[in-house]
C-alpha cells in the first residue's frame, strides 16, 4: 500500500508539477509498473490512480503511456470481476501498440491479460496455449511474481481440460516460487486459487487450510479488497463441511461498502445459506433477496449456481414446497455454465428432502440415487485430485532436495520420509472413510426407510441371481407375493399414521415368519429374503423351499396379522388386518425370474379378487 501512497502527490499535483514528480519517481512507465504491482490487493485505489494516469498522459499526448493506463484499467476490471467475459479486441490493439514501439515488458503483460481473460471466458484450451507461449517467450524476463501467477493460471487451464496431474504440478510450482519471494498479493491469490481447486474436488480439509493461509497473507498486507473473496470461499468450504455457524462467523462483517458488487453478492449468498441452515429464516430471506439483486448481473457464473442452491434450500425450509418444486424444475432445465459435481450434489440433496416432505417417495428415491452416483464420482475425483496434489508437492520437494542435497542430504531425506509416511497414512484414512461412506450409502439406497426391509431395487438385483442359482443347483425356489387388504380404505378411514403403523407391523411379522436372517448371504432353507416392492405390497423369496411349505408359513403370518392389535397415538385401537398372498415355485426346467414373479402375482390377484384374507397357490 505504501507504493500507492507514494504516487498520490504525483496524481494530485498540477500538471506541470506532476511531470517533475513523475521523473523523480522514474517516469510514467515506472508509475504504471507500481500500479500494476498493487492492482491485485488494492484494485479500488489502483483504479483511481490509473484513471488519473490516463487523464494526464492524454493531456501530454503520450500514446504509449496512455496505452499502459488502458491496459491497467482492463486488468483491474478483470481483478474486480466486474466483467466476467470481455472482448479481447481492445487488448489486442494495445498489444500491437506495444509491439510497434518495442516495449517487450508491456507487450508481455498484454498477452498475460489475454490468457487470463480467455480462462475467465471459459476458453481453457486457448488460454493454456496463450499462457504457455507467454512463459516460453515474453515471460522469460518478466517479474517472478507475474511468472508465478501465469504458471498458476496455466495450471487451472490444464485441470479444466482434464490434465489434472500437470495442472496441480503447475499450481504448486507457482506457490513454491512465490513462497521464497517477499510477501505479495500474488501469493495470497495463488494460495486461494489452490484452495478453490481443492474445494472443487471436495478435498475440504486441504482447501480449508489453504484458505486460512490466503487469509493470513492478505491480512498481513492489509489487502482489504481481497478479504471478501477469500472469506466467501472460506465460508463455502465451512458450509459444505456442515458448519453453518462457522460460515456465518467467517463472512460476517468482512466487506466494506465500496467492495466490488460480485463480492457483496458472494458474501450475501453465503450468509443467506448459513442462516437457512441455522433456521433463522426471516433473516435468511432478507439477505437472499438483497443478494439476488446483485446476482442478476452474473446470470451464468458461479454466483448463479450458488444462488440457485440457496433459493431452493430457503424455499424448502420455509415450507413453500410448490415454489421450491418450481425452482427445482428451473434448475434442471437451465443449468448454469459453472456446474460441478458439488453443485449437483447440493441440488440432489435438496430435491431429495423436498420430495420427501411432499410425500413423493418415488421422486425422493430417484434424486437420492442421483445424489449417490454423484457422491461416488466426487469421492473418486477427490482422491484423484489429492493424489495429483501429493504427487506435485512431492515432485517439487524432490527437485528442491536435489538442488540442496550436497548441503543437507541427511536432514532433508529424513524429513521427506516422515512427511511421506504421514501423507500416506492420511491417504489411507481418507480411503477407509470413503469406503465406509460408500457402504453406508449402498445400504441406504437398497433399504426401505419405513419398514427396514430391502426395497424393490434390491429385489430386482438379487432375483435373477437366485433364479439362476436354483436352476443351476436344481433346488426349489419359492416366491410369495403379498399385499395388505384394503390399504387405501385404511388410509382414508384411519389416517396416514395407522397405515404406516400397519405396514411396519406387517413387515415385522413377515420377518419373524419368513426371514430369521435378512442378510444378503442367508440362503439356507427356512430363511427368506423379505422385500417391500410397492406401496402396500411385499415379495418374499424362499431359496430351497417348496411351495406348500411356503404357503403354510404364509398362513401362519396371516393368522398372526389377524390377531394383531395396534394402539394409535390418539388412543384408537386398530385390529382385524389381513392380506392377500400368492405362492409360486420355480419349475425345475425354468430359469425365468419374470415367470416366477408373474405366477406368484397372479395367485395374489386371485386371492384379492376372492375377497382377500387368504393365501393361494399358483396354478
N, C-alpha and C positions, 0 to 999 in steps of 0.2 A: 504493500500500500504506500510505503514511503516513496516508491518510484513515481507513482501518480501524483502524490502531493508535491513533488519537486517540479512537476510540469505545470501546476496551477498558475504560478506567476506568469509563465510564458503565454498561456491561453487567455489570461485576463488583462494583459498589458496592452496598451495602444499598439497599433500595427507596426509602426516604425521601431518602437522599443522592443517589441516581441521578436523582431528579426535578430537584434543583437543578443537577446537572451537565448534564442534558439542556437545561434552559433556557439554560445558559451556552453551549451549542453551537447554540442557535437553536430548540430544541424537538424533539419526537419526529418531526415531519414532516421536519425537516432531517436528522435521523439516518437516517430511511428513505431520503431522497434520496441521502445519501452511500453507503449500502449499494447502492442501485440503480446508482450510477456505478461501483462496484467489482465488480459481480456477474460481468461477462464475464471479467475477468482473474483474479479470486481467488474463485471460487464457493464453495470449501470454507469459507474464513473468512467470507464473506458469509452463508452458510447458518447458521453458528453464531451470528453476531450477529443475524440476522433471527429465529431461533428464540427467542433471549433477548429481543429486542424484543417479539415476540408475547406471550411469557410476562408481561412487565412491563406491557404495555398491557392485557392481560386482567385483571390484578390491579387496575389503575386503573379498569377498566370503560369504557375509551375505544374505542368500536366503530370509529371512523374510523381511528385509529392501528393497531388490530388488523387492519382490512381492508388497510391498506398492507403490514403484515408478511405477511399471507396472500398478497398479490399478489407480494411479493418471493420468497416460497418457491416459488410456482408458476413464476416466471421463472427462478429458479436451477435448478429441476428441468429446465426446458427447456434451459438453458445446458449442464448436465451430461449431457443426452441420456439421463437415467435413465428417461424415459417417452417413447417416440417419438411416441405419439398419446394425448393426454389429452382427457378430456371437457371441453368449454368451458363447461359449465353453471355451475361454481363461479366461473369468471372473469366470467361474465355477471352472477351475483349481486353480485360485488364492484363491477362497473361500475355497477349500479343503486344501490348504497350511495353511491358517489362522486357520481353524478348527483343523488341526493336532497339531498346537503349542498352541492352546487355546487362540488365540488373538481375543477375542469377539468383540472388538471395530472395527477392520478392517474387520472381517467377516461380521459384520452388514453393513459396508459401501459397501462391495462387493455385498451383497444382495440388498441394496438400489440402486446401479448402475444397477443391473439386472432388477429390477422393472421398473425403468425409461426407460431403453433401450427397454424393451418389449413394453412400451407405444409408444415410437418413431417408433417401428416396426409395429404398428397397432394392437398389441395383447392386447387390453384394458382389457379384462376379466382376462387373465393370469396375466397381470401387477397388476391388483387390488388384486388378490389372494396373489401375492408375497409381495406387499406393506403392505397389511393387516397383513400378518404373521410377517413381519418385525416389524411393530409397536407393535404387541402383544408380541413379544419375544425379538429379537435383539435390537429393538429400545427403549426399556423401559428405559435404562440408557444412551441413545445416547444424543448428544448435542441437546439442544432445537431447534436450527436452522435447524438441519437435520430432527428432528421430524416434524417441521412445513412444511419443503419442501416436505417430504414424504406424509404428510397429504394432501397438495395441489395437489400433483401428483395423489394421490388416488382419489381426487375429480374429476380431469379431466377424469380419467378412468370411474368413475361412470356416469358422464354426457355422455360420449361416448357410454355407453351401455344402455342409456335411463333412468337412475336413477337420474334425474336432481335435485330433491329436496335434496337428500343425497349429491350429488356432490357439489352443491353450498354451502350447510352447511359445508362440509369439507373444502372447499376453504376459506370461510370467517372465519372459526375457525382457520385455519393456519395463516391467515392475522392478526387476533386478537392476537394470540400468539407472532407473530413477532413484533407487534407494541409496546409491553411492554418491549421488549429487546432493547439493543443499536442498532443503525442503522447498517444494514448488507446487503451484496449482495442478500441474500435470500429474504429480504423484497422487494427489487426492482423487483426481478424475480417473486415473488408470486403476487405482485400487477399487474405487466404486464400480467401474466397468467390470472388473473381475467378479465383484460381488454380485452384480446383476446377472452375469453369465452363470455363476453357480446357482443363483436363485432360480433362473430359468430351467436348470436341470435338477431342481429340487434338492440340492446339497445345502440344506438350510444352515447347518452349523458352520460350514465354511463361509457361506455368504454372510452370516451374521458377524463373524469375526472380521471379515474384510470391510463390511460397512462401518464397524466400530473403528477400524484403523483409518478409514477415509474421513470419518467424523473428527477424529483426533487431529488428523493432518490439517483439515480445514479450520478447525478451531485454533490450532497453533498459529496459523497465518491470519487469523481473524477474517477469513474469507466468508463473510456472512451471506453473500449471494449464492454460495453453494449449500448452505445449511438446509434449505427447503427440499432440494432434490435428494440429498443424502438422507435426511430424516424420513422422507416419504418412502424411500427404498428400505430403510431400517424398519419402518412401520409395516410395510408389506411383508417382510420376512417374519416379523413377530406375529402378524395376523395369520399367515399360513402355518405357523407353528402352534396356533391355537392360543395366543396370548393377547387378547384384545386390550386388557388393561395396560400392558406394556406398549402396545401400539399407540394407544391414546397418549400415554406419557411421552413417547418419543416424538410425536408430531405436534404436540400442543405448544403453541407459542413460539415456534421457531422462525416464523416468517415475518418480515417487515411489510408495511402496507404497499411499498413500491416494488415488491418482489415480482418476478415475471408471472403473468397470468397463468401459464401452464403449471408453475409451482403451486400457486394458490389452488388450482383445480385438483392437482395430485394430492396435496395435503388434505384438502377438504374431503375428497373421496375416502381417504384412509380414515379420517376422523369419523365420517358418517358410518363407514363399515364397522369400525370398532365400537361405536355407540350402539349400533344394531346388535352386535354380538353381546354387548353388556346389558341389553334390554332397555336402554334409555331411548325409547323410540321417538318421542316428540323432538328431542334434541337431534337425533339422527335424521329425522325428516327435514328439519330446518337446515341442517348442514348439507344434506344431499341436494336439496332444491337449489341452494346457493352455488354448490359446486357444479351442478348440471348446466347452469347458465354459462359457466366458463368452459365446460367440456364441449359445448356446441361448436366451438371453433376448432376442435380436434376430432372430427367425426369418424376417422378411420384408424386412429393410432392406439397407443397403449391406454390412454385415458378413456377411450370409448369402451374398451374391453373391461377395465376396472369399474367404470360407471354402470355398465350393464349388470355385472355381478352384484354391485351394491344396491341397485334398484330392485333386482329380483329378491335379494335377501330381505330388504326392508319391507317390501310389499307382503312377502310371506309372513314375516314376523308381525306385521300389523293386522294379519288376518284377512287381507284383501286378496283372497285366493283367485278370484276371477281375473283381476287385473294382473296378478302375478303370472297366471297362466297365459295371458296375452303377451306379457313381457317375455316369457319363455319361448313362445312361438316366434316372436320377433327375433329373439337371439338365435333360434335355429335357422331362420330364413336369412337373416342379414348378419353373417359372420364378419367381425371386424378384420381389417388387414393384419393387425397384430394379434395373432392367435397362437397359443401354446397349449401343451398338454395340461399345464396347471390351470389355465383359464377354462378348458373343457372339464377338468375335474370339478372346479367350483360350480360350473353351470349344472353338471350332472348331479352333484350333491344337493344343490338347492332344488332341482327338479324332483329328485327322489323324495325329499321331505315334503315338497309341495303336493305331489300326488298322494303321498301317504296321508297328509292332512285332509285331502279331499276324499279319501277312501278308495281311490283308484289304484288298487294294488297291482294290477297288471302293468300299468304305466310306471308305477314306482319300481317294480321289479325290472322293467325294461331299462330305466335310467340307472338303476343300481348295477345292472350288468355292464352297461356302458362305462359307468364310473370305475368298475372293477377292471375292465380292459384297459382304460386309460391309466389307472393306478399302476398296473403291471408295466405298462410302457414307460411311465415316468420313473419307476424304480429302476428299470433296466437302463434307461438313459442316465439316471443319476449315478449309478455305479460306473457306467462307461465314462461319464464326464469326470467323475472323481478319479478314475484310473488315469485318464488323459492328463488331468492336472497333476497327479502324483508323478506321472512319467515326466511331465515338463519340468516340475520342480527338481526332480531327481537328476534329469539330464543337465539342467543348468548348474545344479550344485556340483555335479561331477566335473563340468567344464571349469568351474571356479577352483575346484580342488586340484585339477591337473595344473593350472597356472601357478598354484602356490605349493605344489607338493614337495619341492626341494626344501622349503622353509618349515612347513608344518605338516609333514606327511602323517606322522603317527596320530597327532591330535585330531586332524580332520577325518581320517579314516575311522577312528573310534566314534566320533560324533555322528558320522554318517551311518554307522552300523546301528547305533542306538535309535537314531531318528527313523531308520527304515523299519526296525523292529516295532517301534511304536505305531508307525503308519500301517504296517501290515496287520497289527493287532486291531487297530481302528477299522480297517477294511473288513477283517474277519467278523468283527462285532456287527458292522453295518450289514454284511451279508446274512448273518444269523437273524438280525432283526427283520430284514426283508423277507426271508424265508418264513419266519413266524407270522408276519403280517399276511403273506400270501396264503398260508394255510388257514389263518383265521377268516380271511375274506372268502376263500373257497367254501368253508363251512357255512358262512352266512348266505352265500349265493344258493346253496343246494338245500337249505332248511326252510321250512315254513315257519314264520315267526309266531303265529298264533298257537299252533299245536306242538311245535318242536319236532314234528316228523319231517322226513325228507319230502321234497316237493316234486312237481311234475317234471322239472328239468332233470333232476337226478334219476327219476324213473325212466325217462327217455334214454338216458345214457346207459343205465345198468340192464334194462330189459333185454336188448339184443345179446348182451354177453351171457346172461343167464339162459336164454333160449339156446344159444349156440352150445353152451356147456352141457345142457340137458340132452341135446341131440347127440353131441359127441360121446357122452358117457352113457347114453341110453337110460337115463334116470328120469323119474317123473318130475314134472314141474306144474304146479297148480297156481291159478290166478283167481283172486277173489275181488270182484268189483262191488263196492258198497256205496249207498247214498242215504243220507238222513231223510226220513219220510217227512213230508210237509214242511220242509225247511223254510220256504217262502212265507207260509202261513205263520210259522213260528216267529219270524222276524216282524211281520206286520202286526201280529196279535200281542206278542210279548216284548218286542224291542230287540235292539242290537245286542244288549248285554246278555239276554237269555240265549240268543243264537250263538254268540261266541262261547259262552259257558258250556252250552250243549255240545258244540264241536270239540271243545277242549276235553270234556269228559268222554265223549265218543272216542277221540284219539287215544285217551288213556286206557280205555277198555280194550281197544284193538291191540295196543302194545302189550297189555297184560296177557291177552289170549293168543296172540299170534307171534309176537316178536320179543321173546325173552332177552334177545340181544338185537339191537337195531344197528349194530356196526356193519360196515360195508363188507367186512371179511367173515361175517357169520353166515354160513351156508349149510350147516348140518340139518338133518331132519328135525322138525319141531321148532325151528327158528325161522321167522319170515322177515321180509322187508316191507314195512308199512310206509306208504306214501300218501300225502294229500295231493291229488292231481286235479282238483277243481274246487269250486267254492264250497260245495256241500258233499263232494264225492271223494272216495278213498280207493286206493288199489293196494292189494297185498300179494306179494309173490312168495310162494312156498316151495323152495327147492327141495327135492327128494320126498315130496308128499303127494299121495294120491288124492283125487278129487273128493271121494267120500269122506276121508279124514278131514280134509279142509272144510267140507260142508258142516261136519259135526262141530268143529271149532267155531265156525261162523254162527251156528245155532246157539252155542254157549255164550258167545258175545252178545247175541240178540237178547237172550234171557237176562244177561247182566244189565243191558241198556234198559230193558223194560222195568227192571227193579230199581232203577236209579231214581233218586230224589235229589233235586238241586234247590238250594235255598239262595234266592237272589238277594242283592243288596237292599232292595226295598221291602224285604220280608216275604215276598210271594214265594210259593213252593211250586216247582216245576217237576212233573213226572209224566210217565206214560210215553216216553220217547221210543221210537222204533226205527228200523232201517230196512231197506230192500237190498238183497245181495244176490249176485250170480257167481257161480263157481264153474271154472273150466279147467281142463287138464290138457297139456300139450300132447298131441298124438306122437307116438314114438317115431313115426316116419317124417315128422314135420320139423321145420326149423323157422317157422314164420311167427314172429312176435306179434304182428298185426292180427293174424288169425286167432292167436290165443286171447288177446285182449278183446277182440270183436266177439268171440264166443261168450266170454265172461260178461261183457257189457250187454249182449243180447239177453242172457239169462237174467241179469239185473233188471233190464227194462220190462221183461215179462213179469218179474216179481212185483215191480212197482205198479204195472197196469192191473195186476190182480188184487190191488189194494194195499200192497206193501206189507211190512211186518212179517217177512218170510225170506227164506233162502232157497234158491232153485239151482239145480244142476243144469249145465248147458246140455243141449240135445246132442 
